[in-house]
Amino acid sequence: MAKLPVEKMRELERRFGEVEARMSAGPDSETYVRLASEYAELQPVVTKIREHQRTETEIADLEAMLADKSIDREMRELAEIELPDLRGRIEVLEREMQVLLLPKDAADEKSAILEIRAGTGGSEAALFGGDLFRMYERFAAANGWKVEVLSASEGEAGGYKEIIASITGRGVFAKLKFESGVHRVQRVPETEAGGRIHTSAATVAVLPEAEEIDIEIRPEDIRIDTMRSSGAGGQHVNTTDSAVRITHLPTGLVVTSSEKSQHQNRAKAMQVLRSRLFDMERQKADSERSADRKSQVGSGDRSERIRTYNFPQGRVTDHRINLTLYKLDRMMEGEIDEVVDALLADHQAGLLAQLGGQD
């Protein structure tokens, strides 16, 4: 296990006390919000640091008691019983503190752009894309996040050939970032008379939602084309040129949006383009930083098969961490916390192992 950085812990405690004092001094509202955010980030680790210090003091007192020959036998026996529990608690606290002190992904607190595209499997893949979108929509609702569809292309038999949505809330990206990759489904399609199991797939991409300060898009680097929108089934056909296609010339990225308002389409398309460019920059930085190793939960490569949903057996398997759960129906209802938490724990274990290897 990597050693706890004593100097860093002292600095965190000092900073926490400083933030606490400044908050109680009644600063202006903008400063207070910034301090409150820092306070909320520091509080969990400082609470653990202080508990660790108290436990170390208790251990030292008990060891001193055992070394003192004048202490009666009954008190010494109590100390001998209590010491192993306290030493075990120290180990648990040190593991928890190491996780809290891990380098933070700057994008973790951000909202996210969710992109789902049907892969191999035709209509069944589009139906599965719809199932995945509903799964994430329900998970978002359970976390109090807001989901807004930015663009969608429906499948002929239902579901989505492609759907792009923004999921807004605190810490969305941290929870969903390991969902990127190929999701495979095995089930008997409703249209299949012979009852044979088909395998199809959908690709999921989760991007941190970029703000204007995160990524600069120069006007000369984009081309904006407007197109005539097509109405759904001939109804509500918008006869104005409202659909928007934005091409980012340096990268060749193309984003389209075809809602009723041209102004909204442009804003939504720019939102997606900004997040894709931000994601490209992050991926490039990550690959440069970790050229010699692969993350425990996969590279985030969207061509990598990450999970299989087997409907006949009610089974979900995440191939990156060899986790199999027989609760597919509940997962499709949005109860994906167990997989999300397991992926995060595995990622943290990988980071701790790297830190340990650096000692």
N, C-alpha and C positions, 0 to 999 in steps of 0.2 A: 504493500500500500504506500502511495506517495506520502511524504511528510507534509504535515499542515504548515502553511507559510505563516509563521508566528508574526512577523513584521506586518504582513498584509492584514492579519486579523486585528492587530492593534490599530492600524490605520482605519479600518472599517468601523471599529468601535469609536474612535476619536471623531470620525466624520459623522457618525450617527448622532453622537452627543451634540455636535455643532448644528446639525439640521434640526434636531429637537429644540434646541435653544432658540434658533432663528424663527421657527414656527410659533413658539410661545410668545415671541416678541411682537407678534401681530403685523407681519409684512403686508404689502399690497396684494390684492387677490391673485394677480398673475404670478408673482413670486411665490405665494403660498401654494398654488397649484403645482408649480415646479418642485418645490420642497416636499410637498406631500407625496408626489410621485417617487422621489428619491427615498423618502422615509419608508414607503411601502416596499421598495426594492431591498433596502438595507435591513429592515426589521427581522425577517426570518433568519438571516445568517447571524445577526448580532444576538438574537435570542438564543441560538444554538451555542455561540461562542461563550455567552455568560453561563449557560447551563454546563458547558464543558469545564469552565473555570471552577464553578461550584463543586462539580463532581470530583475534580482533581484535588480540591482542598479537602473534601470529605475523605478521599483515599489516603491523602497524606496524614490526616488526623488519626485514622484507624491504624495506619502503619506505625505511627509514633506510639499509639496505645499498645500495640503488640510488642514493640521494642522495649517498653517500660515494664521492668520486672515487678514494680510495686503495684501494678494494676491487678485487681482480683481475677480469679479464674473465670467467673461467670461473664464479666465484661469482655475478657479476651475471647471467649467462645462466641459471643455476639458479634464481635469485630470480625472474627474468622468467617462467620456465616455471611456477613454483609459485604465483605471485600470482593468476592467473585462477581456478585451482581453489579457492583459499581464499576469494576474493570470491564465487564461486558457492556455496560452502558456507555463507557468511554469509547469503546470500539464502534458502537452504533452511531454515536454522536459524531465521531471523526469521519465516518463514511458519509453521513448526511451533510456535514459541513463541506466535505470535498465536492459533493455534487452541487451544493449551493455556490461554491467558489469556482466552478468550471467556467471557462470563457463563454460569454453569452453571444448568441447569434443576434446581431443587431436587428434582424428582421422579425424575430420571434413575436414581438408584441403587435406586429402589424396585422391589418386585415388581409384578405387574400382574394386572388382571382382563381376560380375553379374552372377548368376546361375539361370536358368529357367528350371523347370522340369514339364512335363505333368503329371497331376494327374488323377482323375476319368474322364472317358469320351472317352477313346480310341483314335481313329483317330482325333476326333473333339478337344480333349484336346491338342493333338500335334499341330494341326492347330492354336489353340489359343495361344499356347506357341510361335509359330512363329510370330503371331500378336503382342504379348507383346514384343518380342525381337525387332521387327521393330519399335515399339513405342519408346522404350528406345534408339534405334539407332538414330532415328530422333531427339529426345530430346537432345541427346549427340551432334549431329551435330549442332543444334541450339545454343548450349553453347560453341562450338569450342573445344569439347573434341574428343579424338581419341579412336575408338573402334577396338579391335582386338579379333577375335574369338580364344579361346584356345582349345576348343574341342566341337564337336557337334555330336549328333546322330539324324538323320532325321526320321520323321514319315513316315509311309507307304503311306499316302495320301498327304504328304507335312508337313510343319511346323517342329517342333523339339520335340522328346521325351525328349531330354536334350540338353541344350546349355550353355556353360560357356565362358564368354568373359571378357577381362580387359577393363575398361573405364578409360582412362588416361587424367588427367587435374587437375587444381586446384579446390578444393572444391567439387569434385564429390561426395564423401561420404556424406557430409553435405546435399546435395540436394536429394540423392537417398536412404538414410538410412531407411526412413520410408516406403519403398516399399516392405520390407521383409514380407512375409506372403502368405496366399492363395488368389489368384485372381479367382473369379468365373465368368463364362460367360453363358449367356442365349441367345440362338439364334437358328434359323432353319438351320440345316446343309444343305449344297448344295446337299448332297447325299440323303436327306430325301424327299421321294416322297410325303408323306402325309402332309408335311408342319408343323409338330409338333415341338414345341420349346424344345430343349434339354438343359440340364444344365451340364456343365463340368468345370473342374478347372485346374489351373496350379499353381505351387509353385514358388515363387521368393525369392531368398536370395541375399542380397547385403552385401558384406564383405569389410571392409577397406583393401586396398592392403598393405600387410606388406612388409617392407624392411628387409634386413638381420640384421640390428641393432635392429629391433623390436622384433624379435623372433629367438632364436638359435635352430637349428636342428642338433643334434649330429649325426655323420655318423653311429654310432652303433645303433641308434634308428630307422633307416629306412632300408627296404629291397627293392631293385630295381630289377624288373623282366622285361626282354624284350620279346616281343611277335611278331609274324608275323603280319604285317599290312594287312588289307583287303581292296582292291581297291574298288572304287565306281562303281558298275554295271559291274565289270569285267574289267574296263578300268584302265590304269595307275597303275596296281597292283604292289605294291612295294614288291619285292621278298626278301628283306633283313629284318632282325629282327629289325624293327625300332620302333614299338609301345612300350611305356614304362608304367609300372605300379609301383607306389611307395606306399609302405605300411608303415605307421608310427606305429611302434610296441607298444609304450606305450598307444596310444589311439585307435588303430585299424582303423584309418582313411585310406582310399584307394583313390588314385588319378590316373587316367590314361590319357594319351595323345597319339594320333595315327596319327600325321602328318607324312610327308615324312622323315624328318630329326630326327634321334635318339637324336642328341645333342639338337636340339630345343625342342623335346618332353620332355627330362629330365628337361630342364630349365623351360618350361611351367608348367609341373607337380609340380615342386618344388615351383613355384610362387603361384599356387593354394593351395598347402599343407600349405605353410607358412601363407597365408591369413586365411585359415580355423583354424589353430592353434591359430593365433593371435585373431581371432573372438571368439574362445572358451574361451581364457583367459579374454577377455573383458566381455563376457556374464557372466562368473563366478564372476568377480569383480563387475559387475552391480547388480547381484542377491544378492551378499553379502551386497552391499551398500544399496540396496532398498528392503530388504526382507519383510518389512512391508508395502510396497506400490507398486502400479502398475502405470507405466507411462501412461500419458493421451492418448497417441496414441498407446496403446497396449504394450504388453510385448516384441514384436519383435519375439515372438514364431512363427516359420514358419508353425505351424499347425493351426494357428488362421486365420479365414476368415476375410480379411480386406476390400475387395472391390468387387462389382458386376458390371459387364458390361452387360446391357440389350439392345441387338441390336434392337429388334422390337420396343422398345420405345425410342431408341437413348439416353438412360439414363445411367449414371455412378453414383454409390453410394459408398462413403467411409463410412463404418459402424462405424469406430472408432470415427469420429467427426460428424456423421449424416449429411454429406454434399452430396447433390444430384445435379448433373449438367446434363442438356440436351444438351450436345455437344460431344457425344461419337465419332462421325466421326472425329472431330478435335483433340480429345484426342488421338485417334489411329494414327493420323498423327504426334504425338509427342508433342502436345500442352498440356502438363500436369502441367504447371507452377501454375495454380490456385489451384490445389489439393496439390502440393508440398508446396506452400507458406502457405496454410491453415493448413496443418499438422505441419509445423514449428512454426507457430503462436500459435497453440494449445499447442505444446510442451513447448514453452517459457512461455505461461500463466501458465502452470502447475508448472514450475520451480519458477516463481515469487510467486505463491500461497504458495509454500513450504517455500520460503525465508521469506514471510510475516508471516507465521505461526511460524517461529523461533524467531520472535521479542518478 
